[in-house]
Amino acid sequence: MSGRAPSREQAPSRGLVLLKAVGAAALLGATRAVTSGPRAPLEGRGETRSERAAAKRRDLVTYGVGYVLALALTGVAFAVVTWGWAAGARALGIVFALALVQAVVHFSCFLHIDLRRSHRDDLQLLLFSTLIICLMVGGTLVVLFNLRMRML
């Protein structure tokens, strides 16, 4: 055996890992926005080229704002847990609240679901899907807790 202690590689700091993750996500998002192909032609609507350009610009701004908000909300939730800004139930509540806000951001910015009359069908479909998922998750938890109690 040699007389020297085994060398430990120094792990990167958490902030550096977070910065790398945000940078990679921003690079992927920018690449996707720049390389997205042209939209399908809007036939039968009678829109001019400038109206289509304005609509595309609005969509890109909406996607950009949603992307930045999603990154920020994810980063804050990561920071709360990783750096211990809050502990225990308070951290869990903060993460759940941030997840709820992020879901609203995704619905409004990426899925374009809002409370206008023209989007009510989409909203009903989304609410029904949420109900089904909650029933599945709730049923799974009931079964798992029941099994846990039987094994004790």
C-alpha positions as CSV (number, residue, x, y, z in Angstrom):
1,M,0.0,0.0,0.0
2,S,1.3,3.4,-0.8
3,G,1.6,6.0,1.9
4,R,-0.6,8.6,0.3
5,A,-4.3,9.1,0.9
6,P,-6.7,8.4,-2.0
7,S,-7.4,11.6,-3.9
8,R,-10.9,12.8,-4.0
9,E,-12.1,14.7,-7.0
10,Q,-13.8,17.9,-6.0
11,A,-17.5,17.9,-6.9
12,P,-18.8,20.9,-8.8
13,S,-20.8,23.4,-6.7
14,R,-24.6,23.2,-6.9
15,G,-24.8,26.7,-8.3
16,L,-22.5,25.7,-11.2
17,V,-24.7,22.6,-11.9
18,L,-27.8,24.8,-11.9
19,L,-26.1,27.4,-14.2
20,K,-25.1,24.7,-16.6
21,A,-28.6,23.2,-16.7
22,V,-30.2,26.6,-17.3
23,G,-27.7,27.4,-20.0
24,A,-28.2,24.1,-21.8
25,A,-32.0,24.5,-21.6
26,A,-31.8,28.1,-23.0
27,L,-29.5,26.9,-25.8
28,L,-31.9,24.2,-26.8
29,G,-34.9,26.5,-26.6
30,A,-33.2,29.2,-28.7
31,T,-32.1,26.6,-31.3
32,R,-35.7,25.3,-31.5
33,A,-37.1,28.8,-31.9
34,V,-34.7,29.8,-34.6
35,T,-34.8,26.5,-36.6
36,S,-38.6,26.0,-36.5
37,G,-39.9,25.7,-40.0
38,P,-42.6,27.8,-41.6
39,R,-46.1,27.3,-40.5
40,A,-48.7,25.6,-42.6
41,P,-50.5,28.2,-44.8
42,L,-53.6,29.7,-43.3
43,E,-56.0,28.9,-46.1
44,G,-59.5,30.4,-46.3
45,R,-58.9,33.0,-43.6
46,G,-57.9,35.8,-45.9
47,E,-55.0,36.9,-43.7
48,T,-52.3,39.0,-45.2
49,R,-48.6,38.3,-44.9
50,S,-48.2,41.1,-42.3
51,E,-51.0,39.7,-40.2
52,R,-49.4,36.2,-40.3
53,A,-46.0,37.7,-39.4
54,A,-47.6,39.6,-36.5
55,A,-49.3,36.4,-35.3
56,K,-46.0,34.5,-35.5
57,R,-44.2,37.3,-33.6
58,R,-46.9,37.2,-30.9
59,D,-46.6,33.4,-30.7
60,L,-42.8,33.6,-30.3
61,V,-43.1,36.2,-27.6
62,T,-45.7,34.1,-25.8
63,Y,-43.4,31.0,-26.1
64,G,-40.4,33.0,-25.0
65,V,-42.2,34.5,-21.9
66,G,-43.5,31.0,-21.0
67,Y,-40.0,29.5,-21.4
68,V,-38.4,32.1,-19.2
69,L,-41.1,31.7,-16.6
70,A,-40.9,27.9,-16.6
71,L,-37.1,28.1,-16.2
72,A,-37.4,30.6,-13.4
73,L,-40.0,28.6,-11.5
74,T,-38.0,25.4,-11.9
75,G,-34.8,27.1,-10.8
76,V,-36.5,28.6,-7.7
77,A,-38.0,25.2,-6.8
78,F,-34.6,23.6,-7.2
79,A,-32.9,26.3,-5.2
80,V,-35.4,26.0,-2.3
81,V,-34.7,22.3,-2.0
82,T,-31.0,22.2,-2.8
83,W,-29.8,25.2,-0.9
84,G,-32.2,24.7,2.0
85,W,-34.0,28.0,1.8
86,A,-36.9,26.3,3.5
87,A,-37.2,23.0,5.4
88,G,-39.7,20.3,5.9
89,A,-43.4,21.0,5.2
90,R,-42.7,24.6,4.3
91,A,-40.3,23.5,1.5
92,L,-42.9,21.0,0.3
93,G,-45.6,23.7,0.2
94,I,-43.4,26.1,-1.7
95,V,-42.5,23.4,-4.3
96,F,-46.2,22.5,-4.7
97,A,-47.2,26.1,-5.1
98,L,-44.5,26.7,-7.7
99,A,-45.6,23.5,-9.5
100,L,-49.2,24.9,-9.6
101,V,-48.0,28.2,-11.0
102,Q,-45.9,26.4,-13.5
103,A,-48.9,24.4,-14.7
104,V,-50.8,27.6,-15.2
105,V,-47.9,29.0,-17.2
106,H,-47.8,25.9,-19.4
107,F,-51.5,26.0,-20.0
108,S,-51.6,29.6,-21.0
109,C,-48.3,30.1,-22.8
110,F,-47.7,26.7,-24.5
111,L,-51.1,25.1,-24.8
112,H,-52.9,28.4,-25.3
113,I,-55.8,27.4,-23.0
114,D,-57.6,30.2,-21.3
115,L,-61.1,31.0,-20.1
116,R,-62.5,32.4,-23.3
117,R,-65.6,30.9,-24.8
118,S,-63.7,29.5,-27.8
119,H,-61.4,27.4,-25.6
120,R,-64.0,25.9,-23.2
121,D,-63.9,22.5,-25.0
122,D,-60.1,22.4,-24.5
123,L,-60.5,23.4,-20.9
124,Q,-63.2,20.7,-20.2
125,L,-60.9,18.1,-21.8
126,L,-58.1,19.2,-19.7
127,L,-60.2,19.1,-16.5
128,F,-61.5,15.7,-17.3
129,S,-57.9,14.4,-17.9
130,T,-56.8,15.9,-14.6
131,L,-59.7,14.2,-12.8
132,I,-58.8,10.8,-14.3
133,I,-55.1,11.3,-13.4
134,C,-56.1,12.3,-9.8
135,L,-58.3,9.2,-9.5
136,M,-55.5,6.9,-10.7
137,V,-52.9,8.4,-8.4
138,G,-55.3,8.5,-5.5
139,G,-56.2,4.8,-6.1
140,T,-52.6,3.8,-6.3
141,L,-51.8,5.6,-3.0
142,V,-54.8,3.9,-1.3
143,V,-53.5,0.5,-2.4
144,L,-49.9,1.2,-1.4
145,F,-50.9,2.5,2.0
146,N,-53.2,-0.4,2.6
147,L,-50.3,-2.8,1.7
148,R,-48.0,-0.9,4.0
149,M,-50.4,-1.2,6.9
150,R,-50.8,-5.0,6.3
151,M,-47.0,-5.5,6.3
152,L,-46.5,-3.7,9.6
